[in-house]
Structures are given as structure tokens and as C-alpha cells.
Amino acid sequence: MRRFEAADLIEVGASDREVARRFRVTRKSANRWRRALASGGRQAWPPRVPAGPAASWTRTTPGAGGGAGRRSCRLRLE
């Protein structure tokens, strides 16, 4: 898992800049990871979960209420 790889790097003394570059995150995020790891270890570093319901795109067909032959996409939350 990505976060355990980051924790390994942090524990061996990698800088925030190195961790950020390796995992393509900001240095602020790398520092946040370092503080979370220091305050409670790996068990205090919960996995990231989606913020809300998954979104799906639906395409309306031309002339189906979208105007005179206009095509449009609509975002629908499920």
C-alpha cells in the first residue's frame, strides 16, 4: 500500500520533499503524514475513503428535452 511505503520512507528519515516527490503529493501533505505517524503510529493513519456517493454521467439524446438537437451531459449522483 502506498501509505505504508510512505511510512517506511518517513521512518528511515526521508525529508518531506523526498516523500512528496516520490508519491506525487505536496510537501504539506507529506508533512501531515509525518505528523500523523509521529503522533500515533501507523494505526493512527487511517486509509482515505471516498467523500460521498459515486457520480455517474448520463448522456441525453438529441431532441430529448435538451433543446433542438443539442447534446448535453448531466451529472447524476447515485
All heavy atoms as a GROMACS GRO file, in nm:
protein
  605
    1MET      N    1   0.084  -0.119   0.000
    1MET     CA    2   0.000   0.000   0.000
    1MET      C    3   0.088   0.125   0.000
    1MET      O    4   0.194   0.126   0.061
    1MET     CB    5  -0.092   0.002   0.121
    1MET     CG    6  -0.196  -0.107   0.124
    1MET     SD    7  -0.295  -0.096   0.271
    1MET     CE    8  -0.436  -0.015   0.206
    2ARG      N    9   0.038   0.225  -0.067
    2ARG     CA   10   0.112   0.349  -0.082
    2ARG      C   11   0.147   0.414   0.052
    2ARG      O   12   0.258   0.459   0.072
    2ARG     CB   13   0.027   0.445  -0.163
    2ARG     CG   14   0.097   0.512  -0.272
    2ARG     CD   15  -0.004   0.592  -0.349
    2ARG     NE   16  -0.022   0.721  -0.286
    2ARG     CZ   17  -0.014   0.835  -0.350
    2ARG    NH1   18   0.003   0.838  -0.478
    2ARG    NH2   19  -0.031   0.947  -0.288
    3ARG      N   20   0.052   0.417   0.142
    3ARG     CA   21   0.078   0.487   0.267
    3ARG      C   22   0.180   0.415   0.353
    3ARG      O   23   0.256   0.477   0.426
    3ARG     CB   24  -0.051   0.512   0.345
    3ARG     CG   25  -0.123   0.389   0.389
    3ARG     CD   26  -0.265   0.427   0.433
    3ARG     NE   27  -0.334   0.308   0.475
    3ARG     CZ   28  -0.366   0.281   0.600
    3ARG    NH1   29  -0.340   0.367   0.694
    3ARG    NH2   30  -0.427   0.169   0.631
    4PHE      N   31   0.187   0.282   0.343
    4PHE     CA   32   0.288   0.210   0.419
    4PHE      C   33   0.426   0.231   0.358
    4PHE      O   34   0.526   0.238   0.430
    4PHE     CB   35   0.255   0.062   0.427
    4PHE     CG   36   0.134   0.033   0.512
    4PHE    CD1   37   0.037  -0.053   0.469
    4PHE    CD2   38   0.118   0.094   0.635
    4PHE    CE1   39  -0.075  -0.079   0.546
    4PHE    CE2   40   0.007   0.069   0.715
    4PHE     CZ   41  -0.090  -0.017   0.670
    5GLU      N   42   0.433   0.245   0.227
    5GLU     CA   43   0.561   0.277   0.163
    5GLU      C   44   0.607   0.416   0.208
    5GLU      O   45   0.726   0.437   0.235
    5GLU     CB   46   0.547   0.274   0.011
    5GLU     CG   47   0.526   0.136  -0.046
    5GLU     CD   48   0.503   0.139  -0.196
    5GLU    OE1   49   0.574   0.217  -0.264
    5GLU    OE2   50   0.416   0.067  -0.243
    6ALA      N   51   0.514   0.509   0.214
    6ALA     CA   52   0.547   0.644   0.260
    6ALA      C   53   0.592   0.640   0.407
    6ALA      O   54   0.689   0.706   0.445
    6ALA     CB   55   0.428   0.737   0.245
    7ALA      N   56   0.524   0.562   0.489
    7ALA     CA   57   0.561   0.549   0.630
    7ALA      C   58   0.702   0.492   0.643
    7ALA      O   59   0.781   0.539   0.727
    7ALA     CB   60   0.461   0.461   0.703
    8ASP      N   61   0.735   0.394   0.559
    8ASP     CA   62   0.870   0.337   0.562
    8ASP      C   63   0.974   0.444   0.532
    8ASP      O   64   1.077   0.453   0.601
    8ASP     CB   65   0.884   0.223   0.460
    8ASP     CG   66   0.805   0.099   0.499
    8ASP    OD1   67   0.772   0.084   0.619
    8ASP    OD2   68   0.777   0.018   0.409
    9LEU      N   69   0.949   0.525   0.430
    9LEU     CA   70   1.043   0.632   0.395
    9LEU      C   71   1.056   0.733   0.508
    9LEU      O   72   1.167   0.778   0.541
    9LEU     CB   73   0.997   0.704   0.269
    9LEU     CG   74   1.034   0.643   0.136
    9LEU    CD1   75   0.979   0.728   0.022
    9LEU    CD2   76   1.184   0.633   0.122
   10ILE      N   77   0.944   0.770   0.566
   10ILE     CA   78   0.946   0.868   0.675
   10ILE      C   79   1.024   0.813   0.794
   10ILE      O   80   1.105   0.884   0.854
   10ILE     CB   81   0.802   0.907   0.715
   10ILE    CG1   82   0.737   0.988   0.602
   10ILE    CG2   83   0.801   0.986   0.846
   10ILE    CD1   84   0.587   1.008   0.618
   11GLU      N   85   1.002   0.686   0.825
   11GLU     CA   86   1.069   0.625   0.941
   11GLU      C   87   1.220   0.613   0.924
   11GLU      O   88   1.293   0.615   1.023
   11GLU     CB   89   1.008   0.489   0.971
   11GLU     CG   90   0.869   0.500   1.031
   11GLU     CD   91   0.797   0.367   1.044
   11GLU    OE1   92   0.837   0.270   0.978
   11GLU    OE2   93   0.699   0.361   1.120
   12VAL      N   94   1.267   0.602   0.801
   12VAL     CA   95   1.413   0.594   0.780
   12VAL      C   96   1.476   0.731   0.764
   12VAL      O   97   1.595   0.742   0.741
   12VAL     CB   98   1.452   0.503   0.660
   12VAL    CG1   99   1.408   0.361   0.686
   12VAL    CG2  100   1.398   0.556   0.530
   13GLY      N  101   1.394   0.838   0.775
   13GLY     CA  102   1.448   0.973   0.778
   13GLY      C  103   1.442   1.051   0.648
   13GLY      O  104   1.509   1.154   0.635
   14ALA      N  105   1.361   1.010   0.554
   14ALA     CA  106   1.346   1.085   0.429
   14ALA      C  107   1.281   1.220   0.459
   14ALA      O  108   1.196   1.231   0.548
   14ALA     CB  109   1.261   1.007   0.330
   15SER      N  110   1.320   1.321   0.385
   15SER     CA  111   1.263   1.455   0.405
   15SER      C  112   1.123   1.462   0.346
   15SER      O  113   1.083   1.378   0.265
   15SER     CB  114   1.352   1.560   0.338
   15SER     OG  115   1.345   1.546   0.198
   16ASP      N  116   1.049   1.565   0.388
   16ASP     CA  117   0.916   1.588   0.332
   16ASP      C  118   0.923   1.604   0.181
   16ASP      O  119   0.838   1.557   0.107
   16ASP     CB  120   0.851   1.712   0.394
   16ASP     CG  121   0.816   1.693   0.540
   16ASP    OD1  122   0.814   1.578   0.587
   16ASP    OD2  123   0.792   1.795   0.607
   17ARG      N  124   1.028   1.672   0.136
   17ARG     CA  125   1.046   1.694  -0.008
   17ARG      C  126   1.064   1.561  -0.082
   17ARG      O  127   1.005   1.540  -0.188
   17ARG     CB  128   1.166   1.784  -0.032
   17ARG     CG  129   1.198   1.800  -0.178
   17ARG     CD  130   1.314   1.893  -0.199
   17ARG     NE  131   1.258   2.013  -0.257
   17ARG     CZ  132   1.305   2.134  -0.244
   17ARG    NH1  133   1.412   2.155  -0.173
   17ARG    NH2  134   1.247   2.234  -0.302
   18GLU      N  135   1.143   1.470  -0.027
   18GLU     CA  136   1.164   1.340  -0.090
   18GLU      C  137   1.034   1.259  -0.096
   18GLU      O  138   1.002   1.198  -0.197
   18GLU     CB  139   1.270   1.260  -0.015
   18GLU     CG  140   1.409   1.314  -0.026
   18GLU     CD  141   1.504   1.240   0.066
   18GLU    OE1  142   1.506   1.270   0.186
   18GLU    OE2  143   1.574   1.150   0.016
   19VAL      N  144   0.962   1.258   0.016
   19VAL     CA  145   0.836   1.183   0.023
   19VAL      C  146   0.736   1.242  -0.075
   19VAL      O  147   0.669   1.169  -0.150
   19VAL     CB  148   0.779   1.184   0.167
   19VAL    CG1  149   0.642   1.119   0.172
   19VAL    CG2  150   0.875   1.111   0.262
   20ALA      N  151   0.727   1.373  -0.079
   20ALA     CA  152   0.633   1.440  -0.170
   20ALA      C  153   0.665   1.409  -0.315
   20ALA      O  154   0.576   1.379  -0.395
   20ALA     CB  155   0.636   1.591  -0.146
   21ARG      N  156   0.791   1.413  -0.350
   21ARG     CA  157   0.832   1.386  -0.488
   21ARG      C  158   0.803   1.241  -0.525
   21ARG      O  159   0.750   1.212  -0.631
   21ARG     CB  160   0.980   1.414  -0.506
   21ARG     CG  161   1.024   1.406  -0.650
   21ARG     CD  162   1.171   1.438  -0.668
   21ARG     NE  163   1.204   1.569  -0.608
   21ARG     CZ  164   1.314   1.591  -0.536
   21ARG    NH1  165   1.401   1.496  -0.516
   21ARG    NH2  166   1.337   1.710  -0.486
   22ARG      N  167   0.833   1.150  -0.436
   22ARG     CA  168   0.814   1.007  -0.464
   22ARG      C  169   0.668   0.970  -0.483
   22ARG      O  170   0.632   0.888  -0.567
   22ARG     CB  171   0.875   0.926  -0.349
   22ARG     CG  172   0.845   0.781  -0.347
   22ARG     CD  173   0.945   0.702  -0.427
   22ARG     NE  174   0.910   0.563  -0.433
   22ARG     CZ  175   0.959   0.471  -0.353
   22ARG    NH1  176   1.047   0.501  -0.262
   22ARG    NH2  177   0.920   0.346  -0.366
   23PHE      N  178   0.580   1.030  -0.402
   23PHE     CA  179   0.438   0.994  -0.406
   23PHE      C  180   0.351   1.097  -0.476
   23PHE      O  181   0.228   1.088  -0.473
   23PHE     CB  182   0.387   0.965  -0.265
   23PHE     CG  183   0.454   0.845  -0.205
   23PHE    CD1  184   0.563   0.858  -0.122
   23PHE    CD2  185   0.411   0.718  -0.238
   23PHE    CE1  186   0.628   0.747  -0.071
   23PHE    CE2  187   0.474   0.607  -0.188
   23PHE     CZ  188   0.583   0.621  -0.105
   24ARG      N  189   0.414   1.196  -0.537
   24ARG     CA  190   0.345   1.299  -0.615
   24ARG      C  191   0.234   1.369  -0.536
   24ARG      O  192   0.118   1.375  -0.577
   24ARG     CB  193   0.289   1.241  -0.744
   24ARG     CG  194   0.398   1.195  -0.836
   24ARG     CD  195   0.343   1.145  -0.965
   24ARG     NE  196   0.454   1.101  -1.049
   24ARG     CZ  197   0.448   1.092  -1.179
   24ARG    NH1  198   0.337   1.120  -1.242
   24ARG    NH2  199   0.551   1.051  -1.247
   25VAL      N  200   0.273   1.415  -0.418
   25VAL     CA  201   0.183   1.493  -0.333
   25VAL      C  202   0.257   1.622  -0.297
   25VAL      O  203   0.374   1.638  -0.328
   25VAL     CB  204   0.143   1.417  -0.204
   25VAL    CG1  205   0.063   1.292  -0.238
   25VAL    CG2  206   0.264   1.383  -0.119
   26THR      N  207   0.189   1.713  -0.230
   26THR     CA  208   0.254   1.836  -0.187
   26THR      C  209   0.340   1.809  -0.064
   26THR      O  210   0.320   1.711   0.008
   26THR     CB  211   0.150   1.944  -0.152
   26THR    OG1  212   0.072   1.899  -0.041
   26THR    CG2  213   0.059   1.975  -0.271
   27ARG      N  214   0.434   1.899  -0.040
   27ARG     CA  215   0.516   1.884   0.081
   27ARG      C  216   0.429   1.901   0.206
   27ARG      O  217   0.456   1.840   0.309
   27ARG     CB  218   0.629   1.986   0.082
   27ARG     CG  219   0.736   1.950  -0.018
   27ARG     CD  220   0.860   2.032  -0.004
   27ARG     NE  221   0.832   2.174   0.006
   27ARG     CZ  222   0.921   2.269  -0.011
   27ARG    NH1  223   1.044   2.238  -0.039
   27ARG    NH2  224   0.888   2.395   0.000
   28LYS      N  225   0.324   1.980   0.194
   28LYS     CA  226   0.231   1.996   0.307
   28LYS      C  227   0.166   1.863   0.342
   28LYS      O  228   0.154   1.827   0.459
   28LYS     CB  229   0.125   2.100   0.270
   28LYS     CG  230   0.029   2.133   0.381
   28LYS     CD  231  -0.066   2.242   0.338
   28LYS     CE  232  -0.163   2.277   0.449
   28LYS     NZ  233  -0.253   2.385   0.408
   29SER      N  234   0.126   1.786   0.240
   29SER     CA  235   0.067   1.654   0.266
   29SER      C  236   0.169   1.560   0.327
   29SER      O  237   0.140   1.486   0.420
   29SER     CB  238   0.013   1.593   0.136
   29SER     OG  239  -0.100   1.664   0.092
   30ALA      N  240   0.291   1.563   0.274
   30ALA     CA  241   0.397   1.477   0.328
   30ALA      C  242   0.423   1.511   0.475
   30ALA      O  243   0.441   1.421   0.557
   30ALA     CB  244   0.524   1.492   0.246
   31ASN      N  245   0.421   1.640   0.507
   31ASN     CA  246   0.442   1.680   0.646
   31ASN      C  247   0.326   1.637   0.734
   31ASN      O  248   0.345   1.595   0.848
   31ASN     CB  249   0.461   1.832   0.653
   31ASN     CG  250   0.496   1.876   0.792
   31ASN    OD1  251   0.407   1.915   0.870
   31ASN    ND2  252   0.623   1.868   0.828
   32ARG      N  253   0.203   1.644   0.681
   32ARG     CA  254   0.086   1.599   0.754
   32ARG      C  255   0.098   1.449   0.784
   32ARG      O  256   0.066   1.404   0.894
   32ARG     CB  257  -0.040   1.628   0.672
   32ARG     CG  258  -0.168   1.612   0.749
   32ARG     CD  259  -0.290   1.650   0.667
   32ARG     NE  260  -0.276   1.780   0.603
   32ARG     CZ  261  -0.294   1.803   0.474
   32ARG    NH1  262  -0.328   1.706   0.392
   32ARG    NH2  263  -0.280   1.923   0.424
   33TRP      N  264   0.145   1.372   0.686
   33TRP     CA  265   0.166   1.228   0.706
   33TRP      C  266   0.270   1.204   0.816
   33TRP      O  267   0.253   1.119   0.901
   33TRP     CB  268   0.214   1.162   0.578
   33TRP     CG  269   0.116   1.162   0.466
   33TRP    CD1  270  -0.015   1.201   0.470
   33TRP    CD2  271   0.141   1.121   0.331
   33TRP    NE1  272  -0.073   1.186   0.346
   33TRP    CE2  273   0.021   1.138   0.259
   33TRP    CE3  274   0.253   1.073   0.265
   33TRP    CZ2  275   0.010   1.107   0.125
   33TRP    CZ3  276   0.242   1.042   0.130
   33TRP    CH2  277   0.122   1.058   0.062
   34ARG      N  278   0.379   1.283   0.812
   34ARG     CA  279   0.485   1.268   0.912
   34ARG      C  280   0.432   1.295   1.052
   34ARG      O  281   0.459   1.220   1.147
   34ARG     CB  282   0.600   1.365   0.880
   34ARG     CG  283   0.714   1.360   0.979
   34ARG     CD  284   0.822   1.462   0.948
   34ARG     NE  285   0.869   1.452   0.811
   34ARG     CZ  286   0.955   1.361   0.766
   34ARG    NH1  287   1.003   1.272   0.848
   34ARG    NH2  288   0.992   1.360   0.639
   35ARG      N  289   0.352   1.402   1.068
   35ARG     CA  290   0.296   1.435   1.200
   35ARG      C  291   0.200   1.328   1.248
   35ARG      O  292   0.200   1.291   1.366
   35ARG     CB  293   0.228   1.572   1.194
   35ARG     CG  294   0.323   1.688   1.182
   35ARG     CD  295   0.257   1.823   1.208
   35ARG     NE  296   0.124   1.834   1.153
   35ARG     CZ  297   0.093   1.895   1.039
   35ARG    NH1  298   0.188   1.950   0.966
   35ARG    NH2  299  -0.030   1.903   0.997
   36ALA      N  300   0.116   1.275   1.157
   36ALA     CA  301   0.022   1.169   1.196
   36ALA      C  302   0.097   1.045   1.240
   36ALA      O  303   0.060   0.980   1.339
   36ALA     CB  304  -0.071   1.136   1.079
   37LEU      N  305   0.202   1.012   1.170
   37LEU     CA  306   0.283   0.895   1.204
   37LEU      C  307   0.352   0.914   1.339
   37LEU      O  308   0.356   0.822   1.421
   37LEU     CB  309   0.385   0.870   1.093
   37LEU     CG  310   0.456   0.737   1.091
   37LEU    CD1  311   0.358   0.622   1.079
   37LEU    CD2  312   0.555   0.733   0.975
   38ALA      N  313   0.402   1.035   1.363
   38ALA     CA  314   0.471   1.064   1.489
   38ALA      C  315   0.374   1.066   1.608
   38ALA      O  316   0.411   1.025   1.719
   38ALA     CB  317   0.543   1.197   1.479
   39SER      N  318   0.251   1.109   1.584
   39SER     CA  319   0.158   1.122   1.697
   39SER      C  320   0.093   0.991   1.740
   39SER      O  321   0.058   0.976   1.855
   39SER     CB  322   0.048   1.224   1.664
   39SER     OG  323  -0.038   1.171   1.564
   40GLY      N  324   0.078   0.896   1.647
   40GLY     CA  325   0.009   0.774   1.688
   40GLY      C  326   0.050   0.649   1.613
   40GLY      O  327  -0.018   0.547   1.623
   41GLY      N  328   0.155   0.656   1.535
   41GLY     CA  329   0.199   0.538   1.462
   41GLY      C  330   0.110   0.507   1.343
   41GLY      O  331   0.022   0.584   1.306
   42ARG      N  332   0.134   0.393   1.283
   42ARG     CA  333   0.061   0.355   1.162
   42ARG      C  334  -0.088   0.334   1.187
   42ARG      O  335  -0.169   0.360   1.100
   42ARG     CB  336   0.121   0.228   1.102
   42ARG     CG  337   0.257   0.251   1.045
   42ARG     CD  338   0.316   0.123   0.992
   42ARG     NE  339   0.454   0.146   0.954
   42ARG     CZ  340   0.505   0.112   0.838
   42ARG    NH1  341   0.431   0.050   0.750
   42ARG    NH2  342   0.630   0.136   0.811
   43GLN      N  343  -0.126   0.289   1.305
   43GLN     CA  344  -0.268   0.268   1.333
   43GLN      C  345  -0.345   0.399   1.344
   43GLN      O  346  -0.466   0.401   1.329
   43GLN     CB  347  -0.290   0.180   1.456
   43GLN     CG  348  -0.234   0.235   1.584
   43GLN     CD  349  -0.088   0.198   1.606
   43GLN    OE1  350  -0.019   0.154   1.516
   43GLN    NE2  351  -0.042   0.218   1.728
   44ALA      N  352  -0.274   0.510   1.368
   44ALA     CA  353  -0.340   0.641   1.375
   44ALA      C  354  -0.351   0.705   1.237
   44ALA      O  355  -0.400   0.816   1.225
   44ALA     CB  356  -0.261   0.733   1.467
   45TRP      N  357  -0.306   0.634   1.136
   45TRP     CA  358  -0.304   0.686   1.000
   45TRP      C  359  -0.408   0.612   0.918
   45TRP      O  360  -0.379   0.515   0.849
   45TRP     CB  361  -0.166   0.665   0.942
   45TRP     CG  362  -0.131   0.747   0.824
   45TRP    CD1  363  -0.209   0.838   0.761
   45TRP    CD2  364  -0.008   0.743   0.754
   45TRP    NE1  365  -0.142   0.891   0.655
   45TRP    CE2  366  -0.018   0.835   0.648
   45TRP    CE3  367   0.109   0.671   0.769
   45TRP    CZ2  368   0.085   0.856   0.560
   45TRP    CZ3  369   0.211   0.692   0.681
   45TRP    CH2  370   0.199   0.784   0.577
   46PRO      N  371  -0.536   0.653   0.929
   46PRO     CA  372  -0.644   0.579   0.864
   46PRO      C  373  -0.638   0.588   0.712
   46PRO      O  374  -0.587   0.687   0.659
   46PRO     CB  375  -0.770   0.645   0.917
   46PRO     CG  376  -0.727   0.783   0.948
   46PRO     CD  377  -0.584   0.774   0.994
   47PRO      N  378  -0.691   0.488   0.643
   47PRO     CA  379  -0.697   0.496   0.497
   47PRO      C  380  -0.794   0.603   0.453
   47PRO      O  381  -0.890   0.635   0.523
   47PRO     CB  382  -0.746   0.358   0.455
   47PRO     CG  383  -0.818   0.306   0.573
   47PRO     CD  384  -0.750   0.366   0.693
   48ARG      N  385  -0.769   0.659   0.337
   48ARG     CA  386  -0.858   0.761   0.283
   48ARG      C  387  -0.979   0.693   0.222
   48ARG      O  388  -0.966   0.594   0.150
   48ARG     CB  389  -0.784   0.840   0.178
   48ARG     CG  390  -0.862   0.956   0.130
   48ARG     CD  391  -0.779   1.043   0.043
   48ARG     NE  392  -0.865   1.148  -0.009
   48ARG     CZ  393  -0.834   1.225  -0.108
   48ARG    NH1  394  -0.718   1.214  -0.165
   48ARG    NH2  395  -0.918   1.316  -0.150
   49VAL      N  396  -1.096   0.746   0.252
   49VAL     CA  397  -1.219   0.690   0.197
   49VAL      C  398  -1.288   0.795   0.110
   49VAL      O  399  -1.269   0.915   0.130
   49VAL     CB  400  -1.315   0.644   0.309
   49VAL    CG1  401  -1.255   0.528   0.386
   49VAL    CG2  402  -1.349   0.756   0.402
   50PRO      N  403  -1.368   0.753   0.014
   50PRO     CA  404  -1.438   0.849  -0.070
   50PRO      C  405  -1.526   0.942   0.013
   50PRO      O  406  -1.585   0.901   0.112
   50PRO     CB  407  -1.523   0.763  -0.163
   50PRO     CG  408  -1.458   0.629  -0.161
   50PRO     CD  409  -1.393   0.615  -0.025
   51ALA      N  410  -1.538   1.066  -0.031
   51ALA     CA  411  -1.612   1.167   0.044
   51ALA      C  412  -1.763   1.154   0.031
   51ALA      O  413  -1.836   1.198   0.117
   51ALA     CB  414  -1.569   1.306  -0.001
   52GLY      N  415  -1.812   1.097  -0.076
   52GLY     CA  416  -1.956   1.092  -0.094
   52GLY      C  417  -1.995   0.983  -0.192
   52GLY      O  418  -1.914   0.898  -0.226
   53PRO      N  419  -2.118   0.986  -0.235
   53PRO     CA  420  -2.164   0.882  -0.328
   53PRO      C  421  -2.095   0.894  -0.464
   53PRO      O  422  -2.052   1.002  -0.503
   53PRO     CB  423  -2.314   0.910  -0.342
   53PRO     CG  424  -2.329   1.053  -0.309
   53PRO     CD  425  -2.221   1.085  -0.208
   54ALA      N  426  -2.084   0.782  -0.530
   54ALA     CA  427  -2.022   0.781  -0.662
   54ALA      C  428  -2.109   0.856  -0.762
   54ALA      O  429  -2.232   0.849  -0.758
   54ALA     CB  430  -2.003   0.637  -0.708
   55ALA      N  431  -2.047   0.928  -0.851
   55ALA     CA  432  -2.120   1.003  -0.952
   55ALA      C  433  -2.118   0.925  -1.083
   55ALA      O  434  -2.025   0.851  -1.111
   55ALA     CB  435  -2.056   1.139  -0.973
   56SER      N  436  -2.222   0.939  -1.160
   56SER     CA  437  -2.223   0.876  -1.292
   56SER      C  438  -2.274   0.977  -1.394
   56SER      O  439  -2.354   1.064  -1.363
   56SER     CB  440  -2.313   0.752  -1.291
   56SER     OG  441  -2.447   0.790  -1.271
   57TRP      N  442  -2.222   0.965  -1.514
   57TRP     CA  443  -2.261   1.057  -1.621
   57TRP      C  444  -2.366   0.992  -1.708
   57TRP      O  445  -2.356   0.875  -1.742
   57TRP     CB  446  -2.140   1.091  -1.707
   57TRP     CG  447  -2.044   1.178  -1.637
   57TRP    CD1  448  -1.934   1.138  -1.568
   57TRP    CD2  449  -2.046   1.319  -1.626
   57TRP    NE1  450  -1.868   1.246  -1.515
   57TRP    CE2  451  -1.936   1.358  -1.550
   57TRP    CE3  452  -2.133   1.417  -1.673
   57TRP    CZ2  453  -1.908   1.491  -1.520
   57TRP    CZ3  454  -2.105   1.550  -1.643
   57TRP    CH2  455  -1.994   1.586  -1.568
   58THR      N  456  -2.467   1.068  -1.744
   58THR     CA  457  -2.567   1.019  -1.839
   58THR      C  458  -2.571   1.116  -1.955
   58THR      O  459  -2.555   1.236  -1.939
   58THR     CB  460  -2.707   1.010  -1.775
   58THR    OG1  461  -2.745   1.140  -1.729
   58THR    CG2  462  -2.710   0.913  -1.660
   59ARG      N  463  -2.588   1.064  -2.073
   59ARG     CA  464  -2.593   1.148  -2.192
   59ARG      C  465  -2.737   1.152  -2.241
   59ARG      O  466  -2.801   1.050  -2.258
   59ARG     CB  467  -2.503   1.091  -2.300
   59ARG     CG  468  -2.500   1.178  -2.424
   59ARG     CD  469  -2.401   1.125  -2.524
   59ARG     NE  470  -2.265   1.126  -2.476
   59ARG     CZ  471  -2.182   1.231  -2.486
   59ARG    NH1  472  -2.224   1.342  -2.543
   59ARG    NH2  473  -2.061   1.225  -2.442
   60THR      N  474  -2.785   1.273  -2.263
   60THR     CA  475  -2.920   1.286  -2.318
   60THR      C  476  -2.910   1.279  -2.470
   60THR      O  477  -2.811   1.322  -2.529
   60THR     CB  478  -2.986   1.418  -2.275
   60THR    OG1  479  -2.905   1.526  -2.321
   60THR    CG2  480  -3.003   1.425  -2.125
   61THR      N  481  -3.010   1.225  -2.531
   61THR     CA  482  -3.010   1.213  -2.677
   61THR      C  483  -3.061   1.342  -2.739
   61THR      O  484  -3.137   1.416  -2.676
   61THR     CB  485  -3.098   1.095  -2.722
   61THR    OG1  486  -3.230   1.116  -2.671
   61THR    CG2  487  -3.044   0.964  -2.673
   62PRO      N  488  -3.019   1.370  -2.861
   62PRO     CA  489  -3.066   1.492  -2.927
   62PRO      C  490  -3.219   1.497  -2.934
   62PRO      O  491  -3.283   1.398  -2.968
   62PRO     CB  492  -3.006   1.482  -3.067
   62PRO     CG  493  -2.890   1.390  -3.052
   62PRO     CD  494  -2.927   1.294  -2.943
   63GLY      N  495  -3.274   1.609  -2.896
   63GLY     CA  496  -3.418   1.628  -2.904
   63GLY      C  497  -3.495   1.570  -2.786
   63GLY      O  498  -3.616   1.577  -2.781
   64ALA      N  499  -3.428   1.511  -2.691
   64ALA     CA  500  -3.498   1.451  -2.576
   64ALA      C  501  -3.501   1.549  -2.460
   64ALA      O  502  -3.445   1.525  -2.355
   64ALA     CB  503  -3.430   1.321  -2.535
   65GLY      N  504  -3.564   1.660  -2.480
   65GLY     CA  505  -3.579   1.759  -2.374
   65GLY      C  506  -3.458   1.848  -2.358
   65GLY      O  507  -3.455   1.935  -2.275
   66GLY      N  508  -3.356   1.828  -2.438
   66GLY     CA  509  -3.235   1.907  -2.424
   66GLY      C  510  -3.230   2.023  -2.521
   66GLY      O  511  -3.126   2.085  -2.537
   67GLY      N  512  -3.336   2.051  -2.591
   67GLY     CA  513  -3.335   2.160  -2.688
   67GLY      C  514  -3.341   2.104  -2.829
   67GLY      O  515  -3.355   1.984  -2.851
   68ALA      N  516  -3.326   2.189  -2.925
   68ALA     CA  517  -3.338   2.149  -3.066
   68ALA      C  518  -3.210   2.081  -3.113
   68ALA      O  519  -3.120   2.145  -3.166
   68ALA     CB  520  -3.370   2.270  -3.151
   69GLY      N  521  -3.200   1.952  -3.092
   69GLY     CA  522  -3.086   1.877  -3.140
   69GLY      C  523  -2.958   1.899  -3.062
   69GLY      O  524  -2.852   1.862  -3.107
   70ARG      N  525  -2.966   1.960  -2.947
   70ARG     CA  526  -2.848   1.986  -2.866
   70ARG      C  527  -2.809   1.862  -2.788
   70ARG      O  528  -2.894   1.788  -2.740
   70ARG     CB  529  -2.882   2.097  -2.767
   70ARG     CG  530  -2.772   2.193  -2.744
   70ARG     CD  531  -2.811   2.310  -2.660
   70ARG     NE  532  -2.932   2.289  -2.582
   70ARG     CZ  533  -2.988   2.380  -2.507
   70ARG    NH1  534  -2.935   2.498  -2.500
   70ARG    NH2  535  -3.097   2.356  -2.438
   71ARG      N  536  -2.680   1.836  -2.776
   71ARG     CA  537  -2.633   1.724  -2.696
   71ARG      C  538  -2.582   1.778  -2.563
   71ARG      O  539  -2.517   1.881  -2.559
   71ARG     CB  540  -2.521   1.650  -2.767
   71ARG     CG  541  -2.567   1.591  -2.899
   71ARG     CD  542  -2.456   1.521  -2.966
   71ARG     NE  543  -2.444   1.389  -2.906
   71ARG     CZ  544  -2.346   1.305  -2.931
   71ARG    NH1  545  -2.251   1.339  -3.011
   71ARG    NH2  546  -2.343   1.186  -2.874
   72SER      N  547  -2.612   1.708  -2.456
   72SER     CA  548  -2.563   1.755  -2.328
   72SER      C  549  -2.535   1.635  -2.238
   72SER      O  550  -2.585   1.525  -2.261
   72SER     CB  551  -2.666   1.846  -2.260
   72SER     OG  552  -2.784   1.773  -2.231
   73CYS      N  553  -2.452   1.658  -2.140
   73CYS     CA  554  -2.422   1.556  -2.038
   73CYS      C  555  -2.473   1.607  -1.906
   73CYS      O  556  -2.466   1.726  -1.877
   73CYS     CB  557  -2.272   1.528  -2.031
   73CYS     SG  558  -2.208   1.447  -2.176
   74ARG      N  559  -2.519   1.518  -1.823
   74ARG     CA  560  -2.573   1.556  -1.695
   74ARG      C  561  -2.508   1.468  -1.588
   74ARG      O  562  -2.500   1.347  -1.604
   74ARG     CB  563  -2.723   1.538  -1.695
   74ARG     CG  564  -2.790   1.588  -1.572
   74ARG     CD  565  -2.941   1.571  -1.578
   74ARG     NE  566  -2.992   1.620  -1.705
   74ARG     CZ  567  -3.087   1.559  -1.772
   74ARG    NH1  568  -3.142   1.450  -1.728
   74ARG    NH2  569  -3.130   1.607  -1.887
   75LEU      N  570  -2.461   1.528  -1.480
   75LEU     CA  571  -2.403   1.454  -1.370
   75LEU      C  572  -2.515   1.413  -1.275
   75LEU      O  573  -2.595   1.495  -1.233
   75LEU     CB  574  -2.302   1.540  -1.294
   75LEU     CG  575  -2.233   1.476  -1.175
   75LEU    CD1  576  -2.151   1.355  -1.220
   75LEU    CD2  577  -2.143   1.576  -1.106
   76ARG      N  578  -2.520   1.285  -1.246
   76ARG     CA  579  -2.625   1.233  -1.157
   76ARG      C  580  -2.559   1.160  -1.041
   76ARG      O  581  -2.474   1.076  -1.062
   76ARG     CB  582  -2.714   1.138  -1.234
   76ARG     CG  583  -2.830   1.085  -1.151
   76ARG     CD  584  -2.916   0.991  -1.228
   76ARG     NE  585  -2.841   0.869  -1.252
   76ARG     CZ  586  -2.857   0.790  -1.358
   76ARG    NH1  587  -2.943   0.822  -1.450
   76ARG    NH2  588  -2.786   0.681  -1.372
   77LEU      N  589  -2.597   1.193  -0.920
   77LEU     CA  590  -2.546   1.123  -0.801
   77LEU      C  591  -2.636   1.006  -0.771
   77LEU      O  592  -2.758   1.016  -0.773
   77LEU     CB  593  -2.541   1.217  -0.682
   77LEU     CG  594  -2.446   1.336  -0.694
   77LEU    CD1  595  -2.458   1.423  -0.573
   77LEU    CD2  596  -2.305   1.288  -0.711
   78GLU      N  597  -2.572   0.894  -0.746
   78GLU     CA  598  -2.650   0.772  -0.714
   78GLU      C  599  -2.626   0.730  -0.573
   78GLU      O  600  -2.525   0.747  -0.518
   78GLU     CB  601  -2.610   0.659  -0.808
   78GLU     CG  602  -2.650   0.690  -0.950
   78GLU     CD  603  -2.611   0.579  -1.046
   78GLU    OE1  604  -2.555   0.477  -1.002
   78GLU    OE2  605  -2.638   0.595  -1.163
   0.00000   0.00000   0.00000
